[in-house]
Amino acid sequence: MFFPQVKMFRGLLGKTLGFVGYTIQYGCIAHCAFEYIGEFVVCSGPSMEPTIVSHDIVFSERMSRHLCKIQKGDIVIAKSPYDPTMNICKRVIGLEGDRVSTRSDIFSSHTYVPKGHVWLEGDNLRNSTDSRSYGPIPYGLIRGRVCLKLWPAHTFGTLGENPNKQNVKSHKESD
């Protein structure tokens, strides 16, 4: 009577360890996919309206970040410089070496984007906390480039151009 219980225990232990092994393998694959390929992001807040509105689902690819291929006009997901537990969704307005002009109702100013940084702004300039508030952010805070809007279904596709006219001079133009 003792041997059938040992056989049953071995069989159960073998199946459990097999399940745990597959779970770890698939977990590693999922981690690598989300870390190096891309991720799905649910956006919230009005800062990117009308391009992206609250509760839109977008796909953010990570390869551009790893290959340093982020360009002006790209929409990116980045870590908030104020709160590293939060992500922000903004448009790249200036790259390192660019001179960015910002205007308010009172005055206008010019800022140079330092090496290793980008200038980010929301498309909804009147309702966005962005580089105009916190300055240029380090390139390392960028998590990925938004390449597709997935939801709602009737808006599926690539994202549109910046609805604002920014005055940015690249370092090549200012020479």
N, C-alpha and C positions, 0 to 999 in steps of 0.2 A: 504494500500500500504506500510505502514511503517513496518509491521510485516514480510512480506516476505524478506525484506532486512536484518532484524535482524537475521532471521533464516539462511539466506545465509551466513552472516558474522560469526555466531556461527559455522556453518558447516566448513567454510574455516579456522577459528581459531583453531577448534578442529583437523582438518587434519594437519595443520601446526605444532601445538604443538606435535602431535603424531609423525610426521616426525622428528622433532627436538629431541624428546625423544629417538627414535630408533637410530638416528645418534650418540647421546651421548653414548648410550649403546654399539653400535658397535665400536665406537672410543675407549672406555675403554677396550673392549675385544682385539682390535688390539694392543693397547698400551701394555697391559699385555703380549700378545703373543710375541711381538717384544722385550720387556724388559726381560722376564724371560724364553722364549723358544728358540728363535733364530731369525735371520734375513738374508736376502739376501744381499750380498756385491759384488759390481763391483770393481775389483782390478785394479789398474793402477800403472805403473812404472816397471822397470826391476829388482828390488831387489830380487824377489823370483823366477826368471827364473832359471832353466827350469821347475820347479814344477808348478808355476802359472805365466802366462804371462799377459801383459796388456789386459784389457777388458774381462778377464775370470770372470765368475760369480760363486761365491761360497756360500755355506750355512754355517753360523757361529752359532753354538748352544751355549746357555748361561748357561746351567745347570752345566757344568764342572767348570765354573768360580765360580758359587754360592756355589758349593759343595767342592771347593778347590781341584779339581781333575785334574788340569793342570799338564802334565808330560813332561819330556824331550822328544824332538822330535815332540811335537805337534806344529801345525801352529796356531797362534792366531791373532786376530784383537785386537789392543790396541790403546789407545789414544797416540798421539805423545807427548813425553816429551818436545819437542820444541814448539809445536803449538797445544793446546788442542782442536782446531776446526777441526783438521785433524786426521784421523785414519791411522794406519800403519799395515801392514801384515808381520809378521816375524815368524821365527821358535824359539821355546824355546830350548836353548842350555844348560842352567844351572838353577838350582833351589837354594833356600836359602841354604847356607852352602857349596855349590860346589865351587871348584877351577877351574876356566876357564883359559886355555892357549890361548893367542892370538899371532899370528905371522904376521909380516910385512916383507917387503924386507930388512929392516934394523935391526930389533931386535924382540925379543919375550918377552912377559910378562905374569905374572899370576895375576889373580884377584879373590878375594873371593866374592861370591854373598852374600850380607847381608840378615838378617832375613826380611821376608816380601817382597822380591824382586825376580826378574827373570832376566836372561841374554838372550837377543834376538839377533838373527842374520838372515840376509837374506841368501837365498841359493846361490845367485850370489854375492859372497864375494867381488869381484872387483868393483861392482856397487851397493853397499848398504850402507845406513847410518843407523847404528844400535847401539847396546850396545858397540861396539868397539869405537864409537864416543861419545855417551852420557852416557855410563856406565849402570849398572843394573837399571831396572825400577821398580817402586812399583807394587806389584801384583794388587792393586786396579785400575791401568790403563788398565788392560786387560778387553776387552768387551766380548770376546767369543772365542771359539775354532772352527777352520775351520774343518768340518768333511766331506764335500762333494764338489766336483767340479761339477757344474751343466751345465755350458756352456763354450766352444762350446760342442755340443752334443757328438761328437766323443771322447771327453775326460772325459765324465761323469763317476763319481765314486769316490772312496776314494783317498786320496793323497798319493804320494809315500814317500819313506824314504829320509832322508837328503843326497844329493849327495856329501857332504863334510865330511871329517873325522875330527871331533873335538876332542880335548884332554881335557876331563872334568873328574875330579875326584869328586865323591860325598863325602859328609862328612862321610859317612859310610865306604867308601873305604880308606880314609886317616887315620882312627883310628888305 
